[in-house]
Amino acid sequence: MMLAAILAFAGMTGLAHAQDNPTLTIGYVDLIDDQRYLDWGVHPIDIRTGEDLYNRWPLAGAELGIADIKPFEMIAGMAFALEPTRAKDTAAMVAAIKAMRETGIQFVLVDAPTEMLADVAAQLADLDVLLMNVSATGDSVRNAQCQANLMHTAPSDAMMADAMVQFLVDKKWRDVLVLKGPLPQDDAMVAALKRSMGIFGGDIEEIRDFVLSSDPRAREQNDLRFLTGRADYEVVYVADTDGEFALGVPYDTVRPVPVVGSAGLMARAWHWSYLRHGAPQLQGRFQRMHGRRMNATDWGAWVAVRAIGESVVRAKSKDFDGIVQYMKSDALKVDGSKGPSLNFRPWDNQLRQPILLTTENWTVANAPLPAFVHRTNNLDTLGIDERESQCKLKNQ
């Protein structure tokens, strides 16, 4: 109730003074026909019934973020606005961001796959623009391909694998059978799992490949009796970025064991079922605005806007360099409605954050788990730590 009253009051006063304040416009660019939203993770029935798949895209989170930082306008002495656009490929995305810069925009949220994101950031390295990755989870852009002009609010594959392996080790489910799909992103999930098990413990008993095909000749390769038989394991990890195969794995394995990864228990940046730390209030505001539940990429866009707004206010500066310097400092404290205050790691520009371990309708755990501690910040038990990282952005 208190937050609602503050939002309402600040919204009215912001309107009253909008003419007196400069406007900080945050850019937003995404990819037309992005298969991550139009294909991956879409239930077959939704494809057949023509479900509005564009309604899954994280622009909605950025829109809520702008509404949520309206109370900052009076303190910051400036108004906040959002300017979204879309691009068909890398070249068009680079051109769109350059066009935004010509209008004065210097903070741009980017919703693009990992490989495209890396190319876009590299081509804009000499432009005084800060890019905020709200959706790409690939480890490469936080590691060997990291760039000073690119911040990440989406968690990495390594962070999500670490959260899952912490949970498995805590439960003493150490022997894992991996079912892996054919996509490069599936390979990345398994690579992250292997790395995490090397740190926290656990054993991959075997990796078995399935195929994304309705071809009768591939039926045996997708038969769960074949895929989950003749092996000794305590849990099945499914690496299925496409998502359709994973739907049928829980409760259909030869051994009666938990299923995790792309089905069953999943590691996520956000889930609507989380009931602590102001999460229900955030979910409620999102659902009232957009008529659906908030997802992980929505959260990534929302918290990116929050981080920008918080940095503008706390830096007490309207200067781009001053705002960026504050955003990259330990002084930043963003409330992400997941527990601890959040800030960015200085060596790779990744937002420190808890990872939720959830089923389809319940949050089972919030990682890092209590048993896993770090010498400086327990959130750094999730993802690539400074000593392990190939990225050396500190003080840049």
Order of alpha helices (4+ residues) and beta strands (2+ residues): alpha-beta-alpha-alpha-alpha-alpha-beta-alpha-beta-alpha-beta-beta-alpha-beta-alpha-beta-alpha-beta-beta-beta-alpha-alpha-alpha-beta-beta
